[in-house]
Amino acid sequence: MDDRAREFLKNLLHQAIHAGVWQMMWRLPTLWLVVALGLMIAAVVYWQLY
């Protein structure tokens, strides 16, 4: 396989992954809110402990 084809496939895969991630984020906004809140709480607890 030549470099041009390899680059094309890599970009295609990259775009597909991003599209999938965005679709998941739009479908599951509440999950992402919970994850974000959990990370913030974990960060606060971490800063309190150290």
C-alpha positions as CSV (number, residue, x, y, z in Angstrom):
1,M,0.0,0.0,0.0
2,D,1.4,3.4,-0.9
3,D,1.6,6.4,1.5
4,R,-1.3,8.3,-0.1
5,A,-3.7,5.4,0.4
6,R,-2.5,4.9,4.0
7,E,-3.0,8.6,4.8
8,F,-6.5,8.5,3.3
9,L,-7.5,5.5,5.4
10,K,-6.0,7.0,8.5
11,N,-8.0,10.2,8.0
12,L,-11.1,8.2,7.3
13,L,-10.7,6.2,10.5
14,H,-10.0,9.4,12.4
15,Q,-13.2,11.1,11.1
16,A,-15.2,7.9,11.8
17,I,-14.0,7.8,15.4
18,H,-14.8,11.5,15.9
19,A,-18.3,11.1,14.4
20,G,-18.9,8.2,16.6
21,V,-17.7,10.0,19.7
22,W,-19.9,13.0,18.9
23,Q,-23.0,10.8,18.3
24,M,-22.4,9.1,21.7
25,M,-22.0,12.5,23.4
26,W,-25.2,13.8,21.9
27,R,-27.1,10.6,22.8
28,L,-25.7,10.3,26.3
29,P,-25.4,13.9,27.6
30,T,-26.4,12.9,31.1
31,L,-23.7,10.3,31.3
32,W,-21.1,12.9,30.4
33,L,-22.5,15.3,33.0
34,V,-22.2,12.6,35.6
35,V,-18.6,11.8,34.5
36,A,-17.7,15.4,34.6
37,L,-19.2,15.9,38.1
38,G,-17.4,12.8,39.3
39,L,-14.1,14.1,38.0
40,M,-14.6,17.5,39.6
41,I,-15.5,15.9,43.0
42,A,-12.5,13.6,42.7
43,A,-10.3,16.6,42.0
44,V,-11.7,18.5,45.0
45,V,-11.2,15.5,47.3
46,Y,-7.7,15.1,46.0
47,W,-6.8,18.7,46.7
48,Q,-8.3,18.5,50.2
49,L,-6.2,15.4,51.0
50,Y,-2.9,16.7,49.7
